[in-house]
Structures are given as C-alpha cells and as structure tokens.
C-alpha cells in the first residue's frame, strides 16, 4: 500500500509527499531527516492522507496535489475531517 500525505509544518505551510509507511515518514520529518523543506519547519503534523494500491497511482495524485493552491489543499483537508 502506498500513501499520499499532507503535513502541516510549524510555520503553517503544507508539505505533500508519498510513502509506503506514514508513521515512519512522519517520525523522519519530525527528527529533521524527512526532507530539506521540512527540516527547518518542525514539528510537523499529519493533516491528510489517502491510500493507493500502487506507487504510480500515489505519485500521480501527489503531482496533482502539488499543483493545487494552499487554499484548495486546505479545503480538501477540511472536507476530509468533516466526512
């Protein structure tokens, strides 16, 4: 199983990524080893994720989400929380 995830950084910015293990990846981000962007913005909080059967499906969704505005991502997060 593969996952697309969005984390909220300490500066309220959003980071989108793909992983096969969300818990491990979140720990990596919070330890400063997750990615260059998040290193200076810890702690981070998981605010959205969706599972996919294949890595290629997850990567396609990641690319789509990365093209969205922050406002559109926030609307997705809020919709997911409400459902």
mmCIF file of the N, C-alpha and C atoms, coordinates in Angstrom:
data_MODEL
# 
_entry.id   MODEL 
# 
loop_
_atom_site.group_PDB 
_atom_site.id 
_atom_site.type_symbol 
_atom_site.label_atom_id 
_atom_site.label_alt_id 
_atom_site.label_comp_id 
_atom_site.label_asym_id 
_atom_site.label_entity_id 
_atom_site.label_seq_id 
_atom_site.pdbx_PDB_ins_code 
_atom_site.Cartn_x 
_atom_site.Cartn_y 
_atom_site.Cartn_z 
_atom_site.occupancy 
_atom_site.B_iso_or_equiv 
_atom_site.pdbx_formal_charge 
_atom_site.auth_seq_id 
_atom_site.auth_comp_id 
_atom_site.auth_asym_id 
_atom_site.auth_atom_id 
_atom_site.pdbx_PDB_model_num 
ATOM 1   N N  . UNK A 1 1  ? 0.837   -1.181 0.000  1.00 0.00 ? 1  UNK A N  1 
ATOM 2   C CA . UNK A 1 1  ? 0.000   0.000  0.000  1.00 0.00 ? 1  UNK A CA 1 
ATOM 3   C C  . UNK A 1 1  ? 0.883   1.246  0.000  1.00 0.00 ? 1  UNK A C  1 
ATOM 4   N N  . UNK A 1 2  ? 0.490   2.225  -0.765 1.00 0.00 ? 2  UNK A N  1 
ATOM 5   C CA . UNK A 1 2  ? 1.201   3.500  -0.845 1.00 0.00 ? 2  UNK A CA 1 
ATOM 6   C C  . UNK A 1 2  ? 0.279   4.629  -0.427 1.00 0.00 ? 2  UNK A C  1 
ATOM 7   N N  . UNK A 1 3  ? 0.849   5.686  0.098  1.00 0.00 ? 3  UNK A N  1 
ATOM 8   C CA . UNK A 1 3  ? 0.067   6.788  0.636  1.00 0.00 ? 3  UNK A CA 1 
ATOM 9   C C  . UNK A 1 3  ? 0.564   8.125  0.117  1.00 0.00 ? 3  UNK A C  1 
ATOM 10  N N  . UNK A 1 4  ? -0.368  9.007  -0.174 1.00 0.00 ? 4  UNK A N  1 
ATOM 11  C CA . UNK A 1 4  ? -0.077  10.417 -0.386 1.00 0.00 ? 4  UNK A CA 1 
ATOM 12  C C  . UNK A 1 4  ? -0.458  11.093 0.920  1.00 0.00 ? 4  UNK A C  1 
ATOM 13  N N  . UNK A 1 5  ? 0.390   11.987 1.389  1.00 0.00 ? 5  UNK A N  1 
ATOM 14  C CA . UNK A 1 5  ? 0.100   12.637 2.658  1.00 0.00 ? 5  UNK A CA 1 
ATOM 15  C C  . UNK A 1 5  ? 0.386   14.127 2.569  1.00 0.00 ? 5  UNK A C  1 
ATOM 16  N N  . UNK A 1 6  ? -0.304  14.866 3.423  1.00 0.00 ? 6  UNK A N  1 
ATOM 17  C CA . UNK A 1 6  ? -0.034  16.293 3.581  1.00 0.00 ? 6  UNK A CA 1 
ATOM 18  C C  . UNK A 1 6  ? 0.238   16.521 5.054  1.00 0.00 ? 6  UNK A C  1 
ATOM 19  N N  . UNK A 1 7  ? 1.339   17.197 5.321  1.00 0.00 ? 7  UNK A N  1 
ATOM 20  C CA . UNK A 1 7  ? 1.652   17.564 6.702  1.00 0.00 ? 7  UNK A CA 1 
ATOM 21  C C  . UNK A 1 7  ? 1.644   19.082 6.811  1.00 0.00 ? 7  UNK A C  1 
ATOM 22  N N  . UNK A 1 8  ? 1.258   19.542 7.990  1.00 0.00 ? 8  UNK A N  1 
ATOM 23  C CA . UNK A 1 8  ? 1.318   20.965 8.279  1.00 0.00 ? 8  UNK A CA 1 
ATOM 24  C C  . UNK A 1 8  ? 2.581   21.217 9.086  1.00 0.00 ? 8  UNK A C  1 
ATOM 25  N N  . UNK A 1 9  ? 3.378   22.152 8.613  1.00 0.00 ? 9  UNK A N  1 
ATOM 26  C CA . UNK A 1 9  ? 4.630   22.489 9.286  1.00 0.00 ? 9  UNK A CA 1 
ATOM 27  C C  . UNK A 1 9  ? 4.377   23.527 10.383 1.00 0.00 ? 9  UNK A C  1 
ATOM 28  N N  . UNK A 1 10 ? 5.371   23.741 11.211 1.00 0.00 ? 10 UNK A N  1 
ATOM 29  C CA . UNK A 1 10 ? 5.243   24.676 12.333 1.00 0.00 ? 10 UNK A CA 1 
ATOM 30  C C  . UNK A 1 10 ? 4.937   26.104 11.877 1.00 0.00 ? 10 UNK A C  1 
ATOM 31  N N  . UNK A 1 11 ? 5.311   26.444 10.643 1.00 0.00 ? 11 UNK A N  1 
ATOM 32  C CA . UNK A 1 11 ? 5.029   27.783 10.119 1.00 0.00 ? 11 UNK A CA 1 
ATOM 33  C C  . UNK A 1 11 ? 3.696   27.845 9.365  1.00 0.00 ? 11 UNK A C  1 
ATOM 34  N N  . UNK A 1 12 ? 2.895   26.780 9.498  1.00 0.00 ? 12 UNK A N  1 
ATOM 35  C CA . UNK A 1 12 ? 1.565   26.657 8.878  1.00 0.00 ? 12 UNK A CA 1 
ATOM 36  C C  . UNK A 1 12 ? 1.610   26.382 7.380  1.00 0.00 ? 12 UNK A C  1 
ATOM 37  N N  . UNK A 1 13 ? 2.787   26.172 6.827  1.00 0.00 ? 13 UNK A N  1 
ATOM 38  C CA . UNK A 1 13 ? 2.874   25.782 5.422  1.00 0.00 ? 13 UNK A CA 1 
ATOM 39  C C  . UNK A 1 13 ? 2.525   24.297 5.316  1.00 0.00 ? 13 UNK A C  1 
ATOM 40  N N  . UNK A 1 14 ? 2.209   23.868 4.088  1.00 0.00 ? 14 UNK A N  1 
ATOM 41  C CA . UNK A 1 14 ? 1.832   22.478 3.852  1.00 0.00 ? 14 UNK A CA 1 
ATOM 42  C C  . UNK A 1 14 ? 2.876   21.804 2.975  1.00 0.00 ? 14 UNK A C  1 
ATOM 43  N N  . UNK A 1 15 ? 3.147   20.547 3.292  1.00 0.00 ? 15 UNK A N  1 
ATOM 44  C CA . UNK A 1 15 ? 4.113   19.742 2.532  1.00 0.00 ? 15 UNK A CA 1 
ATOM 45  C C  . UNK A 1 15 ? 3.387   18.479 2.084  1.00 0.00 ? 15 UNK A C  1 
ATOM 46  N N  . UNK A 1 16 ? 3.519   18.121 0.813  1.00 0.00 ? 16 UNK A N  1 
ATOM 47  C CA . UNK A 1 16 ? 2.868   16.940 0.263  1.00 0.00 ? 16 UNK A CA 1 
ATOM 48  C C  . UNK A 1 16 ? 3.933   15.922 -0.127 1.00 0.00 ? 16 UNK A C  1 
ATOM 49  N N  . UNK A 1 17 ? 3.699   14.657 0.212  1.00 0.00 ? 17 UNK A N  1 
ATOM 50  C CA . UNK A 1 17 ? 4.661   13.614 -0.116 1.00 0.00 ? 17 UNK A CA 1 
ATOM 51  C C  . UNK A 1 17 ? 4.004   12.269 -0.331 1.00 0.00 ? 17 UNK A C  1 
ATOM 52  N N  . UNK A 1 18 ? 4.826   11.276 -0.653 1.00 0.00 ? 18 UNK A N  1 
ATOM 53  C CA . UNK A 1 18 ? 4.391   9.896  -0.892 1.00 0.00 ? 18 UNK A CA 1 
ATOM 54  C C  . UNK A 1 18 ? 5.249   8.977  -0.043 1.00 0.00 ? 18 UNK A C  1 
ATOM 55  N N  . UNK A 1 19 ? 4.639   7.947  0.520  1.00 0.00 ? 19 UNK A N  1 
ATOM 56  C CA . UNK A 1 19 ? 5.388   6.983  1.321  1.00 0.00 ? 19 UNK A CA 1 
ATOM 57  C C  . UNK A 1 19 ? 4.653   5.645  1.354  1.00 0.00 ? 19 UNK A C  1 
ATOM 58  N N  . UNK A 1 20 ? 5.369   4.612  1.740  1.00 0.00 ? 20 UNK A N  1 
ATOM 59  C CA . UNK A 1 20 ? 4.738   3.310  1.969  1.00 0.00 ? 20 UNK A CA 1 
ATOM 60  C C  . UNK A 1 20 ? 4.509   3.082  3.463  1.00 0.00 ? 20 UNK A C  1 
ATOM 61  N N  . UNK A 1 21 ? 4.997   4.003  4.297  1.00 0.00 ? 21 UNK A N  1 
ATOM 62  C CA . UNK A 1 21 ? 4.854   3.878  5.753  1.00 0.00 ? 21 UNK A CA 1 
ATOM 63  C C  . UNK A 1 21 ? 4.709   5.277  6.367  1.00 0.00 ? 21 UNK A C  1 
ATOM 64  N N  . UNK A 1 22 ? 3.472   5.666  6.616  1.00 0.00 ? 22 UNK A N  1 
ATOM 65  C CA . UNK A 1 22 ? 3.200   7.023  7.099  1.00 0.00 ? 22 UNK A CA 1 
ATOM 66  C C  . UNK A 1 22 ? 3.843   7.286  8.459  1.00 0.00 ? 22 UNK A C  1 
ATOM 67  N N  . UNK A 1 23 ? 3.728   6.357  9.387  1.00 0.00 ? 23 UNK A N  1 
ATOM 68  C CA . UNK A 1 23 ? 4.286   6.571  10.731 1.00 0.00 ? 23 UNK A CA 1 
ATOM 69  C C  . UNK A 1 23 ? 5.794   6.783  10.693 1.00 0.00 ? 23 UNK A C  1 
ATOM 70  N N  . UNK A 1 24 ? 6.485   5.949  9.937  1.00 0.00 ? 24 UNK A N  1 
ATOM 71  C CA . UNK A 1 24 ? 7.940   6.086  9.794  1.00 0.00 ? 24 UNK A CA 1 
ATOM 72  C C  . UNK A 1 24 ? 8.287   7.434  9.179  1.00 0.00 ? 24 UNK A C  1 
ATOM 73  N N  . UNK A 1 25 ? 7.563   7.803  8.137  1.00 0.00 ? 25 UNK A N  1 
ATOM 74  C CA . UNK A 1 25 ? 7.862   9.043  7.431  1.00 0.00 ? 25 UNK A CA 1 
ATOM 75  C C  . UNK A 1 25 ? 7.621   10.266 8.309  1.00 0.00 ? 25 UNK A C  1 
ATOM 76  N N  . UNK A 1 26 ? 6.556   10.237 9.076  1.00 0.00 ? 26 UNK A N  1 
ATOM 77  C CA . UNK A 1 26 ? 6.266   11.351 9.982  1.00 0.00 ? 26 UNK A CA 1 
ATOM 78  C C  . UNK A 1 26 ? 7.365   11.487 11.031 1.00 0.00 ? 26 UNK A C  1 
ATOM 79  N N  . UNK A 1 27 ? 7.843   10.354 11.548 1.00 0.00 ? 27 UNK A N  1 
ATOM 80  C CA . UNK A 1 27 ? 8.954   10.390 12.510 1.00 0.00 ? 27 UNK A CA 1 
ATOM 81  C C  . UNK A 1 27 ? 10.208  10.959 11.865 1.00 0.00 ? 27 UNK A C  1 
ATOM 82  N N  . UNK A 1 28 ? 10.457  10.588 10.607 1.00 0.00 ? 28 UNK A N  1 
ATOM 83  C CA . UNK A 1 28 ? 11.621  11.123 9.896  1.00 0.00 ? 28 UNK A CA 1 
ATOM 84  C C  . UNK A 1 28 ? 11.521  12.644 9.755  1.00 0.00 ? 28 UNK A C  1 
ATOM 85  N N  . UNK A 1 29 ? 10.347  13.109 9.362  1.00 0.00 ? 29 UNK A N  1 
ATOM 86  C CA . UNK A 1 29 ? 10.166  14.559 9.228  1.00 0.00 ? 29 UNK A CA 1 
ATOM 87  C C  . UNK A 1 29 ? 10.411  15.259 10.561 1.00 0.00 ? 29 UNK A C  1 
ATOM 88  N N  . UNK A 1 30 ? 9.837   14.736 11.623 1.00 0.00 ? 30 UNK A N  1 
ATOM 89  C CA . UNK A 1 30 ? 9.947   15.388 12.934 1.00 0.00 ? 30 UNK A CA 1 
ATOM 90  C C  . UNK A 1 30 ? 11.340  15.275 13.555 1.00 0.00 ? 30 UNK A C  1 
ATOM 91  N N  . UNK A 1 31 ? 12.152  14.336 13.074 1.00 0.00 ? 31 UNK A N  1 
ATOM 92  C CA . UNK A 1 31 ? 13.513  14.222 13.582 1.00 0.00 ? 31 UNK A CA 1 
ATOM 93  C C  . UNK A 1 31 ? 14.487  15.086 12.780 1.00 0.00 ? 31 UNK A C  1 
ATOM 94  N N  . UNK A 1 32 ? 13.977  15.735 11.718 1.00 0.00 ? 32 UNK A N  1 
ATOM 95  C CA . UNK A 1 32 ? 14.832  16.560 10.880 1.00 0.00 ? 32 UNK A CA 1 
ATOM 96  C C  . UNK A 1 32 ? 15.446  15.826 9.711  1.00 0.00 ? 32 UNK A C  1 
ATOM 97  N N  . UNK A 1 33 ? 15.060  14.560 9.516  1.00 0.00 ? 33 UNK A N  1 
ATOM 98  C CA . UNK A 1 33 ? 15.614  13.746 8.428  1.00 0.00 ? 33 UNK A CA 1 
ATOM 99  C C  . UNK A 1 33 ? 14.606  13.458 7.328  1.00 0.00 ? 33 UNK A C  1 
ATOM 100 N N  . UNK A 1 34 ? 13.474  14.147 7.331  1.00 0.00 ? 34 UNK A N  1 
ATOM 101 C CA . UNK A 1 34 ? 12.402  13.835 6.387  1.00 0.00 ? 34 UNK A CA 1 
ATOM 102 C C  . UNK A 1 34 ? 12.548  14.475 5.028  1.00 0.00 ? 34 UNK A C  1 
ATOM 103 N N  . UNK A 1 35 ? 13.043  15.647 4.991  1.00 0.00 ? 35 UNK A N  1 
ATOM 104 C CA . UNK A 1 35 ? 13.190  16.344 3.717  1.00 0.00 ? 35 UNK A CA 1 
ATOM 105 C C  . UNK A 1 35 ? 13.739  17.727 3.951  1.00 0.00 ? 35 UNK A C  1 
ATOM 106 N N  . UNK A 1 36 ? 14.366  18.254 2.942  1.00 0.00 ? 36 UNK A N  1 
ATOM 107 C CA . UNK A 1 36 ? 15.003  19.561 3.053  1.00 0.00 ? 36 UNK A CA 1 
ATOM 108 C C  . UNK A 1 36 ? 13.996  20.641 3.439  1.00 0.00 ? 36 UNK A C  1 
ATOM 109 N N  . UNK A 1 37 ? 12.804  20.600 2.854  1.00 0.00 ? 37 UNK A N  1 
ATOM 110 C CA . UNK A 1 37 ? 11.802  21.630 3.125  1.00 0.00 ? 37 UNK A CA 1 
ATOM 111 C C  . UNK A 1 37 ? 11.353  21.613 4.576  1.00 0.00 ? 37 UNK A C  1 
ATOM 112 N N  . UNK A 1 38 ? 11.128  20.442 5.128  1.00 0.00 ? 38 UNK A N  1 
ATOM 113 C CA . UNK A 1 38 ? 10.567  20.351 6.482  1.00 0.00 ? 38 UNK A CA 1 
ATOM 114 C C  . UNK A 1 38 ? 11.609  20.485 7.582  1.00 0.00 ? 38 UNK A C  1 
ATOM 115 N N  . UNK A 1 39 ? 12.877  20.335 7.266  1.00 0.00 ? 39 UNK A N  1 
ATOM 116 C CA . UNK A 1 39 ? 13.941  20.368 8.277  1.00 0.00 ? 39 UNK A CA 1 
ATOM 117 C C  . UNK A 1 39 ? 13.872  21.561 9.215  1.00 0.00 ? 39 UNK A C  1 
ATOM 118 N N  . UNK A 1 40 ? 13.644  22.731 8.673  1.00 0.00 ? 40 UNK A N  1 
ATOM 119 C CA . UNK A 1 40 ? 13.605  23.937 9.483  1.00 0.00 ? 40 UNK A CA 1 
ATOM 120 C C  . UNK A 1 40 ? 12.204  24.327 9.922  1.00 0.00 ? 40 UNK A C  1 
ATOM 121 N N  . UNK A 1 41 ? 11.253  23.421 9.706  1.00 0.00 ? 41 UNK A N  1 
ATOM 122 C CA . UNK A 1 41 ? 9.862   23.749 9.997  1.00 0.00 ? 41 UNK A CA 1 
ATOM 123 C C  . UNK A 1 41 ? 9.199   22.715 10.917 1.00 0.00 ? 41 UNK A C  1 
ATOM 124 N N  . UNK A 1 42 ? 9.995   22.082 11.769 1.00 0.00 ? 42 UNK A N  1 
ATOM 125 C CA . UNK A 1 42 ? 9.445   21.081 12.677 1.00 0.00 ? 42 UNK A CA 1 
ATOM 126 C C  . UNK A 1 42 ? 8.999   21.745 13.974 1.00 0.00 ? 42 UNK A C  1 
ATOM 127 N N  . UNK A 1 43 ? 8.042   21.162 14.655 1.00 0.00 ? 43 UNK A N  1 
ATOM 128 C CA . UNK A 1 43 ? 7.396   19.879 14.377 1.00 0.00 ? 43 UNK A CA 1 
ATOM 129 C C  . UNK A 1 43 ? 6.357   19.999 13.262 1.00 0.00 ? 43 UNK A C  1 
ATOM 130 N N  . UNK A 1 44 ? 6.086   18.850 12.650 1.00 0.00 ? 44 UNK A N  1 
ATOM 131 C CA . UNK A 1 44 ? 5.051   18.759 11.618 1.00 0.00 ? 44 UNK A CA 1 
ATOM 132 C C  . UNK A 1 44 ? 3.922   17.877 12.130 1.00 0.00 ? 44 UNK A C  1 
ATOM 133 N N  . UNK A 1 45 ? 2.737   18.090 11.556 1.00 0.00 ? 45 UNK A N  1 
ATOM 134 C CA . UNK A 1 45 ? 1.557   17.329 11.950 1.00 0.00 ? 45 UNK A CA 1 
ATOM 135 C C  . UNK A 1 45 ? 0.883   16.774 10.709 1.00 0.00 ? 45 UNK A C  1 
ATOM 136 N N  . UNK A 1 46 ? 0.525   15.508 10.736 1.00 0.00 ? 46 UNK A N  1 
ATOM 137 C CA . UNK A 1 46 ? -0.199  14.889 9.629  1.00 0.00 ? 46 UNK A CA 1 
ATOM 138 C C  . UNK A 1 46 ? -1.624  15.442 9.598  1.00 0.00 ? 46 UNK A C  1 
ATOM 139 N N  . UNK A 1 47 ? -2.036  15.996 8.456  1.00 0.00 ? 47 UNK A N  1 
ATOM 140 C CA . UNK A 1 47 ? -3.380  16.565 8.351  1.00 0.00 ? 47 UNK A CA 1 
ATOM 141 C C  . UNK A 1 47 ? -4.237  15.874 7.290  1.00 0.00 ? 47 UNK A C  1 
ATOM 142 N N  . UNK A 1 48 ? -3.607  15.066 6.424  1.00 0.00 ? 48 UNK A N  1 
ATOM 143 C CA . UNK A 1 48 ? -4.356  14.374 5.367  1.00 0.00 ? 48 UNK A CA 1 
ATOM 144 C C  . UNK A 1 48 ? -3.525  13.205 4.858  1.00 0.00 ? 48 UNK A C  1 
ATOM 145 N N  . UNK A 1 49 ? -4.212  12.121 4.537  1.00 0.00 ? 49 UNK A N  1 
ATOM 146 C CA . UNK A 1 49 ? -3.561  11.039 3.789  1.00 0.00 ? 49 UNK A CA 1 
ATOM 147 C C  . UNK A 1 49 ? -4.613  10.240 3.043  1.00 0.00 ? 49 UNK A C  1 
ATOM 148 N N  . UNK A 1 50 ? -4.185  9.589  1.980  1.00 0.00 ? 50 UNK A N  1 
ATOM 149 C CA . UNK A 1 50 ? -5.053  8.714  1.197  1.00 0.00 ? 50 UNK A CA 1 
ATOM 150 C C  . UNK A 1 50 ? -4.206  7.554  0.713  1.00 0.00 ? 50 UNK A C  1 
ATOM 151 N N  . UNK A 1 51 ? -4.771  6.360  0.755  1.00 0.00 ? 51 UNK A N  1 
ATOM 152 C CA . UNK A 1 51 ? -4.032  5.162  0.345  1.00 0.00 ? 51 UNK A CA 1 
ATOM 153 C C  . UNK A 1 51 ? -4.298  4.816  -1.114 1.00 0.00 ? 51 UNK A C  1 
ATOM 154 N N  . UNK A 1 52 ? -3.306  4.185  -1.731 1.00 0.00 ? 52 UNK A N  1 
ATOM 155 C CA . UNK A 1 52 ? -3.371  3.739  -3.115 1.00 0.00 ? 52 UNK A CA 1 
ATOM 156 C C  . UNK A 1 52 ? -2.757  2.355  -3.219 1.00 0.00 ? 52 UNK A C  1 
ATOM 157 N N  . UNK A 1 53 ? -3.203  1.584  -4.185 1.00 0.00 ? 53 UNK A N  1 
ATOM 158 C CA . UNK A 1 53 ? -2.684  0.223  -4.357 1.00 0.00 ? 53 UNK A CA 1 
ATOM 159 C C  . UNK A 1 53 ? -1.282  0.205  -4.944 1.00 0.00 ? 53 UNK A C  1 
ATOM 160 N N  . UNK A 1 54 ? -0.960  1.208  -5.738 1.00 0.00 ? 54 UNK A N  1 
ATOM 161 C CA . UNK A 1 54 ? 0.362   1.214  -6.373 1.00 0.00 ? 54 UNK A CA 1 
ATOM 162 C C  . UNK A 1 54 ? 1.081   2.542  -6.152 1.00 0.00 ? 54 UNK A C  1 
ATOM 163 N N  . UNK A 1 55 ? 2.382   2.483  -6.250 1.00 0.00 ? 55 UNK A N  1 
ATOM 164 C CA . UNK A 1 55 ? 3.208   3.682  -6.104 1.00 0.00 ? 55 UNK A CA 1 
ATOM 165 C C  . UNK A 1 55 ? 2.903   4.673  -7.220 1.00 0.00 ? 55 UNK A C  1 
ATOM 166 N N  . UNK A 1 56 ? 2.696   4.164  -8.425 1.00 0.00 ? 56 UNK A N  1 
ATOM 167 C CA . UNK A 1 56 ? 2.450   5.066  -9.551 1.00 0.00 ? 56 UNK A CA 1 
ATOM 168 C C  . UNK A 1 56 ? 1.145   5.846  -9.367 1.00 0.00 ? 56 UNK A C  1 
ATOM 169 N N  . UNK A 1 57 ? 0.115   5.225  -8.815 1.00 0.00 ? 57 UNK A N  1 
ATOM 170 C CA . UNK A 1 57 ? -1.138  5.930  -8.541 1.00 0.00 ? 57 UNK A CA 1 
ATOM 171 C C  . UNK A 1 57 ? -0.903  7.035  -7.499 1.00 0.00 ? 57 UNK A C  1 
ATOM 172 N N  . UNK A 1 58 ? -0.161  6.694  -6.464 1.00 0.00 ? 58 UNK A N  1 
ATOM 173 C CA . UNK A 1 58 ? 0.133   7.662  -5.403 1.00 0.00 ? 58 UNK A CA 1 
ATOM 174 C C  . UNK A 1 58 ? 0.947   8.830  -5.954 1.00 0.00 ? 58 UNK A C  1 
ATOM 175 N N  . UNK A 1 59 ? 1.919   8.551  -6.794 1.00 0.00 ? 59 UNK A N  1 
ATOM 176 C CA . UNK A 1 59 ? 2.748   9.608  -7.377 1.00 0.00 ? 59 UNK A CA 1 
ATOM 177 C C  . UNK A 1 59 ? 1.931   10.524 -8.280 1.00 0.00 ? 59 UNK A C  1 
ATOM 178 N N  . UNK A 1 60 ? 0.978   9.954  -9.030 1.00 0.00 ? 60 UNK A N  1 
ATOM 179 C CA . UNK A 1 60 ? 0.110   10.780 -9.871 1.00 0.00 ? 60 UNK A CA 1 
ATOM 180 C C  . UNK A 1 60 ? -0.709  11.748 -9.016 1.00 0.00 ? 60 UNK A C  1 
ATOM 181 N N  . UNK A 1 61 ? -1.255  11.233 -7.897 1.00 0.00 ? 61 UNK A N  1 
ATOM 182 C CA . UNK A 1 61 ? -2.048  12.078 -7.009 1.00 0.00 ? 61 UNK A CA 1 
ATOM 183 C C  . UNK A 1 61 ? -1.174  13.148 -6.347 1.00 0.00 ? 61 UNK A C  1 
ATOM 184 N N  . UNK A 1 62 ? 0.056   12.773 -5.971 1.00 0.00 ? 62 UNK A N  1 
ATOM 185 C CA . UNK A 1 62 ? 0.971   13.744 -5.371 1.00 0.00 ? 62 UNK A CA 1 
ATOM 186 C C  . UNK A 1 62 ? 1.232   14.899 -6.332 1.00 0.00 ? 62 UNK A C  1 
ATOM 187 N N  . UNK A 1 63 ? 1.498   14.599 -7.575 1.00 0.00 ? 63 UNK A N  1 
ATOM 188 C CA . UNK A 1 63 ? 1.753   15.632 -8.573 1.00 0.00 ? 63 UNK A CA 1 
ATOM 189 C C  . UNK A 1 63 ? 0.536   16.542 -8.715 1.00 0.00 ? 63 UNK A C  1 
ATOM 190 N N  . UNK A 1 64 ? -0.649  15.927 -8.720 1.00 0.00 ? 64 UNK A N  1 
ATOM 191 C CA . UNK A 1 64 ? -1.876  16.715 -8.812 1.00 0.00 ? 64 UNK A CA 1 
ATOM 192 C C  . UNK A 1 64 ? -1.994  17.666 -7.619 1.00 0.00 ? 64 UNK A C  1 
ATOM 193 N N  . UNK A 1 65 ? -1.817  17.143 -6.414 1.00 0.00 ? 65 UNK A N  1 
ATOM 194 C CA . UNK A 1 65 ? -1.952  17.965 -5.209 1.00 0.00 ? 65 UNK A CA 1 
ATOM 195 C C  . UNK A 1 65 ? -0.899  19.067 -5.153 1.00 0.00 ? 65 UNK A C  1 
ATOM 196 N N  . UNK A 1 66 ? 0.304   18.776 -5.588 1.00 0.00 ? 66 UNK A N  1 
ATOM 197 C CA . UNK A 1 66 ? 1.363   19.789 -5.565 1.00 0.00 ? 66 UNK A CA 1 
ATOM 198 C C  . UNK A 1 66 ? 1.061   20.946 -6.501 1.00 0.00 ? 66 UNK A C  1 
ATOM 199 N N  . UNK A 1 67 ? 0.186   20.729 -7.470 1.00 0.00 ? 67 UNK A N  1 
ATOM 200 C CA . UNK A 1 67 ? -0.221  21.790 -8.380 1.00 0.00 ? 67 UNK A CA 1 
ATOM 201 C C  . UNK A 1 67 ? -1.349  22.656 -7.835 1.00 0.00 ? 67 UNK A C  1 
ATOM 202 N N  . UNK A 1 68 ? -1.924  22.240 -6.729 1.00 0.00 ? 68 UNK A N  1 
ATOM 203 C CA . UNK A 1 68 ? -3.038  22.976 -6.124 1.00 0.00 ? 68 UNK A CA 1 
ATOM 204 C C  . UNK A 1 68 ? -2.532  24.146 -5.294 1.00 0.00 ? 68 UNK A C  1 
ATOM 205 N N  . UNK A 1 69 ? -3.396  25.130 -5.129 1.00 0.00 ? 69 UNK A N  1 
ATOM 206 C CA . UNK A 1 69 ? -3.095  26.240 -4.229 1.00 0.00 ? 69 UNK A CA 1 
ATOM 207 C C  . UNK A 1 69 ? -3.235  25.757 -2.789 1.00 0.00 ? 69 UNK A C  1 
ATOM 208 N N  . UNK A 1 70 ? -2.665  26.521 -1.864 1.00 0.00 ? 70 UNK A N  1 
ATOM 209 C CA . UNK A 1 70 ? -2.802  26.160 -0.445 1.00 0.00 ? 70 UNK A CA 1 
ATOM 210 C C  . UNK A 1 70 ? -4.270  26.180 -0.035 1.00 0.00 ? 70 UNK A C  1 
ATOM 211 N N  . UNK A 1 71 ? -5.036  27.133 -0.553 1.00 0.00 ? 71 UNK A N  1 
ATOM 212 C CA . UNK A 1 71 ? -6.461  27.222 -0.210 1.00 0.00 ? 71 UNK A CA 1 
ATOM 213 C C  . UNK A 1 71 ? -7.216  25.962 -0.645 1.00 0.00 ? 71 UNK A C  1 
ATOM 214 N N  . UNK A 1 72 ? -6.893  25.455 -1.808 1.00 0.00 ? 72 UNK A N  1 
ATOM 215 C CA . UNK A 1 72 ? -7.563  24.248 -2.305 1.00 0.00 ? 72 UNK A CA 1 
ATOM 216 C C  . UNK A 1 72 ? -7.176  23.026 -1.457 1.00 0.00 ? 72 UNK A C  1 
ATOM 217 N N  . UNK A 1 73 ? -5.913  22.960 -1.052 1.00 0.00 ? 73 UNK A N  1 
ATOM 218 C CA . UNK A 1 73 ? -5.474  21.866 -0.182 1.00 0.00 ? 73 UNK A CA 1 
ATOM 219 C C  . UNK A 1 73 ? -6.176  21.942 1.171  1.00 0.00 ? 73 UNK A C  1 
ATOM 220 N N  . UNK A 1 74 ? -6.312  23.145 1.708  1.00 0.00 ? 74 UNK A N  1 
ATOM 221 C CA . UNK A 1 74 ? -6.995  23.310 2.995  1.00 0.00 ? 74 UNK A CA 1 
ATOM 222 C C  . UNK A 1 74 ? -8.446  22.872 2.884  1.00 0.00 ? 74 UNK A C  1 
ATOM 223 N N  . UNK A 1 75 ? -9.105  23.202 1.771  1.00 0.00 ? 75 UNK A N  1 
ATOM 224 C CA . UNK A 1 75 ? -10.493 22.766 1.560  1.00 0.00 ? 75 UNK A CA 1 
ATOM 225 C C  . UNK A 1 75 ? -10.577 21.237 1.529  1.00 0.00 ? 75 UNK A C  1 
ATOM 226 N N  . UNK A 1 76 ? -9.616  20.584 0.893  1.00 0.00 ? 76 UNK A N  1 
ATOM 227 C CA . UNK A 1 76 ? -9.569  19.116 0.862  1.00 0.00 ? 76 UNK A CA 1 
ATOM 228 C C  . UNK A 1 76 ? -9.402  18.559 2.270  1.00 0.00 ? 76 UNK A C  1 
ATOM 229 N N  . UNK A 1 77 ? -8.501  19.139 3.037  1.00 0.00 ? 77 UNK A N  1 
ATOM 230 C CA . UNK A 1 77 ? -8.254  18.692 4.407  1.00 0.00 ? 77 UNK A CA 1 
ATOM 231 C C  . UNK A 1 77 ? -9.513  18.855 5.248  1.00 0.00 ? 77 UNK A C  1 
ATOM 232 N N  . UNK A 1 78 ? -10.160 20.005 5.146  1.00 0.00 ? 78 UNK A N  1 
ATOM 233 C CA . UNK A 1 78 ? -11.371 20.263 5.921  1.00 0.00 ? 78 UNK A CA 1 
ATOM 234 C C  . UNK A 1 78 ? -12.493 19.333 5.519  1.00 0.00 ? 78 UNK A C  1 
ATOM 235 N N  . UNK A 1 79 ? -12.630 19.070 4.236  1.00 0.00 ? 79 UNK A N  1 
ATOM 236 C CA . UNK A 1 79 ? -13.672 18.140 3.750  1.00 0.00 ? 79 UNK A CA 1 
ATOM 237 C C  . UNK A 1 79 ? -13.426 16.734 4.296  1.00 0.00 ? 79 UNK A C  1 
ATOM 238 N N  . UNK A 1 80 ? -12.167 16.329 4.322  1.00 0.00 ? 80 UNK A N  1 
ATOM 239 C CA . UNK A 1 80 ? -11.805 15.005 4.820  1.00 0.00 ? 80 UNK A CA 1 
ATOM 240 C C  . UNK A 1 80 ? -12.102 14.886 6.321  1.00 0.00 ? 80 UNK A C  1 
ATOM 241 N N  . UNK A 1 81 ? -11.828 15.942 7.066  1.00 0.00 ? 81 UNK A N  1 
ATOM 242 C CA . UNK A 1 81 ? -12.078 15.932 8.511  1.00 0.00 ? 81 UNK A CA 1 
ATOM 243 C C  . UNK A 1 81 ? -13.580 15.844 8.790  1.00 0.00 ? 81 UNK A C  1 
ATOM 244 N N  . UNK A 1 82 ? -14.371 16.531 7.973  1.00 0.00 ? 82 UNK A N  1 
ATOM 245 C CA . UNK A 1 82 ? -15.818 16.572 8.188  1.00 0.00 ? 82 UNK A CA 1 
ATOM 246 C C  . UNK A 1 82 ? -16.506 15.269 7.808  1.00 0.00 ? 82 UNK A C  1 
ATOM 247 N N  . UNK A 1 83 ? -15.913 14.493 6.935  1.00 0.00 ? 83 UNK A N  1 
ATOM 248 C CA . UNK A 1 83 ? -16.539 13.225 6.492  1.00 0.00 ? 83 UNK A CA 1 
ATOM 249 C C  . UNK A 1 83 ? -16.127 12.053 7.332  1.00 0.00 ? 83 UNK A C  1 
# 
